[in-house]
Structure formats: C-alpha cells, structure tokens
Amino acid sequence: MDTSDTQPSAAPGSQTVHQALGKTPSELRFLHEGTELVLASLVGRAARHLDDVHRQFTDAAQQAATTLTRAAAGTTSINSLGVLQHSATQIDILAARRADAVHRLNEAITAYRQVTADKPTATPRPPATPAPSAAAHRTHR
C-alpha cells in the first residue's frame, strides 16, 4: 500500500523549500552573500520553525490518539472533565500556528525568488506606441 499520500512529511518546511527551490535550507546559505544571504537565512529559519511546530502538532495529535485508543479499549481511566479537553485546545492552537508557519515560509520563498531571479533572462517589453491625442484626431478630419 502506498502511504506517500497519507503520511505527512516529518519535515514539511525543509521539504517545501527543496520542492520550491531545488535546494535544502542549509544549502541555500552557501550560495549567497549580502542581501540574498539574509533572505536565504530567513527561508531557512522559516523552514525550521515550520518543522518544529509540525513536530509539536504531530506529537500532541499522536498523544491524543493514544489516550483515545486506551480509553476505547478500557485500559485507562477516563477523566470526568473530558478525555480531550486539554489536548484538543493544544492541538487547535498548534494547528493554527502550523498554518501561520506555512504562510510565512511561502512568503519568505516568494521574496527569495524575487531577489534571486535572473534579471538578464527577462525579455524587455517593446516601448508602447502612444495613442494619438484628441487634438491630432481633430486635425485629420
């Protein structure tokens, strides 16, 4: 059975950078200097942050799943205040932090691409032809 679609990456930040830029976050910092190095470092930090929040999220979700499995099997006592009261709030917060980290990483990657884009390969646009003025139009009548 192929689990590639159901098994999330253990390091989604690093994986996102590699897919988007063809390099790992640590490889980026050896490619640049100056402003580009600052942006490469920002991309690396954003990727590590996403990886860390993702790890916290998956740990909390797995712990909640284990608690529920034990409760369903009757091998653990059930808290009268709710089996998931604390962990559900924690998981919700981590899910929101993870979504924000994904957004921030994508912003950093976009900025990195804009700054490091090969400018000479861009084809210059031909100059726009000015539209005839209203006065010129009246003199041709």
Residue pairs with C-beta under 8 A, 6 or more apart in sequence:
8 54
8 58
9 15
10 51
10 54
10 55
10 58
11 51
11 54
12 50
12 51
12 54
12 102
13 25
13 46
13 47
13 48
13 49
13 50
13 51
13 54
13 101
13 105
14 24
14 25
14 47
14 48
14 51
16 47
16 50
16 102
16 105
16 106
16 109
17 23
17 24
17 25
17 28
17 43
17 44
17 47
17 105
17 109
18 24
20 109
20 113
21 28
21 43
21 109
21 112
21 113
23 31
25 43
25 44
25 47
25 48
26 44
28 40
28 43
28 44
28 112
29 37
29 40
29 41
29 44
31 40
32 39
32 40
32 116
35 115
36 112
36 115
36 116
39 108
39 111
39 112
39 115
39 116
40 112
42 108
42 111
42 112
43 105
43 108
43 109
43 112
46 101
46 104
46 105
46 108
47 105
49 101
49 104
49 105
50 98
50 101
50 102
50 104
50 105
53 94
53 97
53 98
53 101
54 98
54 101
56 94
57 91
57 94
57 95
57 97
57 98
60 87
60 90
60 91
60 94
61 91
63 87
64 84
64 87
64 88
64 91
67 76
67 83
67 84
67 87
68 83
68 84
70 76
71 78
71 83
79 85
